[in-house]
């Protein structure tokens, strides 16, 4: 346990990389979207001001800017292994301990950031979309329910992308760029094979019913299961990772 804690402290030697950059980029994305939605009229140019006001009253303005923090979690996950693993092992930490400690670091960041995103979503609801009916922290179907579900879904999604990034970093550290290309190609082949199987069985209607009937809580459960699988895959890959 102390080794894992030391690994977490090691990742905090340069705290701005993991803690500040994701929120800094999210803040920039938020500011840009706020300016756009505050000054750019929504709807066609031929609408009257009354029509625009009525349209804004019934139709919220969703934006995809929240995706930036999730993408940054993927990048931080890659960097935590691809950039920092050699020095971590040079300090005498085993590969598995480094991996577990890094995963705990990612989970802690995901939990803290999930709380922050949930709080900001509550403010967004209370201010009617920051005064311009902009839904930045609310995402239809995924992050648009009660606060506890928003917190859980945010945590699971952030942790999932961090673990996925860790696996990319391990693959790069072990097999270099060619390994990453093969890793991506293998995933694309798996998706293609699954598509062909579903198409061959003429099961698209069943797949459609499954996903259309899936609730946000059910989706969160699927993402959590996928995160566990990715965590296990990274654990198995790091055993012989070169430095």
C-alpha positions in Angstrom: 0.0 0.0 0.0 2.8 2.4 0.8 4.4 1.7 -2.6 1.1 2.5 -4.4 0.9 5.8 -2.3 4.5 6.6 -3.3 3.6 6.1 -7.0 0.7 8.5 -6.6 3.0 11.0 -5.0 5.4 10.5 -7.9 2.8 11.5 -10.4 2.1 14.6 -8.4 5.7 15.8 -8.7 4.5 17.8 -11.7 0.9 18.4 -10.7 0.0 20.9 -13.4 0.2 18.2 -16.1 -2.5 16.0 -14.7 -4.5 18.4 -12.5 -4.4 21.8 -14.2 -4.2 21.2 -18.0 -7.5 19.2 -18.3 -9.4 21.9 -16.4 -7.6 24.7 -18.2 -8.6 23.4 -21.6 -12.1 22.8 -20.3 -12.3 26.4 -19.1 -11.2 27.7 -22.5 -13.7 25.5 -24.3 -16.4 26.7 -21.9 -15.5 30.4 -22.4 -15.6 30.0 -26.2 -19.0 28.2 -26.2 -20.4 30.8 -23.8 -19.4 33.6 -26.1 -20.8 31.9 -29.1 -24.1 31.1 -27.5 -24.4 34.5 -25.9 -23.9 36.5 -29.1 -24.8 34.3 -32.0 -28.5 34.0 -32.7 -29.9 30.5 -32.9 -32.0 29.4 -35.8 -32.4 30.7 -39.3 -31.8 34.3 -40.4 -35.4 34.8 -41.5 -36.8 34.3 -38.0 -38.1 37.2 -36.0 -36.9 38.2 -32.6 -40.1 36.8 -31.1 -39.6 33.5 -32.9 -36.0 33.3 -31.7 -37.1 34.0 -28.1 -39.7 31.3 -28.3 -37.3 28.8 -29.9 -34.7 29.5 -27.1 -37.4 29.0 -24.5 -38.3 25.5 -25.6 -35.0 24.2 -27.0 -31.9 24.1 -24.9 -28.5 24.6 -26.6 -26.3 21.6 -26.2 -22.6 21.8 -26.9 -19.9 19.1 -27.1 -17.2 21.1 -25.4 -17.3 18.9 -22.3 -15.6 16.1 -24.3 -12.3 18.0 -24.0 -11.7 16.9 -20.4 -12.4 13.3 -21.3 -9.9 13.4 -24.2 -7.4 15.0 -21.9 -7.8 12.1 -19.5 -6.9 9.7 -22.3 -3.8 11.8 -23.0 -2.8 11.9 -19.3 -3.2 8.1 -19.1 -0.9 7.6 -22.1 1.7 10.0 -20.6 1.6 8.4 -17.2 3.0 5.2 -18.6 4.7 6.1 -21.9 6.6 9.1 -20.4 7.0 8.3 -16.7 7.4 4.5 -16.5 11.2 4.4 -17.1 12.0 6.8 -14.3 9.5 5.2 -12.0 11.2 1.8 -12.5 14.6 3.3 -12.0 13.5 4.3 -8.5 13.0 0.6 -7.7 9.3 0.2 -8.2 8.1 -3.0 -9.8 6.0 -2.8 -13.0 2.9 -4.1 -11.3 3.2 -1.8 -8.4 3.7 1.2 -10.7 0.7 0.1 -12.8 -1.6 -0.3 -9.7 -0.4 3.0 -8.2 -1.0 4.8 -11.5 -4.4 3.3 -11.8 -5.3 4.5 -8.3 -4.0 7.9 -9.2 -6.3 8.0 -12.3 -9.2 6.8 -10.2 -8.6 9.5 -7.6 -8.4 12.2 -10.3 -11.6 10.8 -11.9 -13.5 10.9 -8.6 -12.4 14.5 -7.8 -13.2 15.7 -11.3 -16.5 13.9 -11.4 -17.5 15.8 -8.2 -16.4 19.1 -9.9 -18.4 18.3 -13.1 -21.5 17.4 -11.0 -21.2 20.7 -9.1 -20.8 22.7 -12.3 -23.8 20.9 -13.8 -25.9 21.9 -10.7 -24.9 25.5 -11.2 -25.8 25.3 -14.8 -29.2 24.0 -14.0 -29.7 26.7 -11.3 -28.7 29.5 -13.7 -30.8 28.3 -16.6 -27.8 27.5 -18.7 -25.5 30.3 -17.5 -28.1 32.8 -18.5 -28.0 31.9 -22.2 -29.7 28.5 -22.0 -26.4 26.8 -22.9 -26.1 23.1 -21.7 -22.3 22.6 -21.5 -22.2 20.2 -18.5 -25.4 18.5 -19.4 -25.3 15.9 -22.1 -28.5 14.4 -23.5 -29.2 10.9 -22.2 -25.7 10.4 -20.7 -25.3 13.3 -18.3 -28.7 14.7 -17.9 -30.2 12.9 -14.9 -30.0 13.2 -11.1 -26.8 14.4 -9.6 -25.7 11.1 -8.2 -26.0 9.4 -11.6 -24.1 12.3 -13.2 -21.3 11.9 -10.7 -21.1 8.1 -11.2 -21.2 8.2 -15.0 -18.6 11.0 -15.1 -16.3 9.0 -12.7 -16.7 5.8 -14.7 -16.1 7.5 -18.1 -13.1 9.4 -16.9 -11.5 6.3 -15.3 -12.2 4.3 -18.4 -10.4 6.7 -20.7 -7.5 7.0 -18.2 -7.1 3.2 -18.1 -7.4 3.0 -21.9 -4.7 5.6 -22.2 -2.5 3.7 -19.8 -2.8 0.6 -22.1 -1.8 2.6 -25.1 1.2 3.9 -23.1 2.3 0.4 -22.2 2.0 -0.8 -25.8 4.1 2.1 -26.9 6.7 1.5 -24.2 6.9 -2.2 -25.0 6.6 -2.3 -28.9 7.2 1.3 -29.9 5.2 3.0 -32.7 4.7 -0.2 -34.7 3.1 -1.8 -31.7 0.6 1.1 -31.3 -0.3 0.7 -35.0 -0.8 -3.0 -34.6 -2.8 -2.4 -31.4 -5.2 0.0 -33.1 -5.4 -2.3 -36.1 -6.4 -5.2 -33.9 -9.2 -3.2 -32.3 -10.5 -2.2 -35.7 -10.4 -5.8 -36.9 -12.3 -6.8 -33.7 -15.0 -4.2 -34.4 -15.2 -5.3 -38.1 -15.5 -9.0 -37.0 -18.3 -8.1 -34.6 -20.1 -6.1 -37.3 -19.8 -9.0 -39.8 -21.1 -11.5 -37.2 -24.1 -9.3 -36.4 -24.8 -8.7 -40.1 -24.5 -12.5 -40.8 -26.9 -13.4 -38.1 -29.3 -10.6 -39.2 -29.4 -9.4 -35.6 -29.2 -5.6 -36.2 -32.8 -5.2 -34.9 -31.9 -7.0 -31.6 -28.8 -4.8 -31.2 -30.9 -1.7 -31.9 -33.5 -2.7 -29.3 -30.7 -3.4 -26.7 -29.1 0.0 -27.1 -32.3 2.0 -27.4 -33.7 0.3 -24.3 -30.5 0.9 -22.3 -30.8 3.5 -19.6 -28.0 5.9 -18.6 -27.4 3.7 -15.5 -27.2 0.6 -17.7 -24.7 2.4 -20.0 -22.6 3.3 -16.9 -22.6 -0.3 -15.9 -21.4 -1.4 -19.3 -18.6 1.3 -19.3 -17.6 0.1 -15.8 -17.3 -3.5 -17.1 -15.2 -2.3 -20.0 -13.0 -0.3 -17.7 -12.3 -3.5 -15.7 -11.4 -5.4 -18.9 -9.1 -2.7 -20.0 -7.5 -2.6 -16.6 -6.9 -6.3 -16.7 -5.5 -6.1 -20.2 -3.0 -3.4 -19.2 -2.0 -5.4 -16.2 -1.1 -8.4 -18.4 0.7 -6.2 -21.0 3.0 -4.3 -18.5 4.6 -7.5 -17.2 7.3 -7.4 -19.8 7.3 -3.8 -20.8 10.7 -2.5 -21.8 12.2 0.7 -20.3 
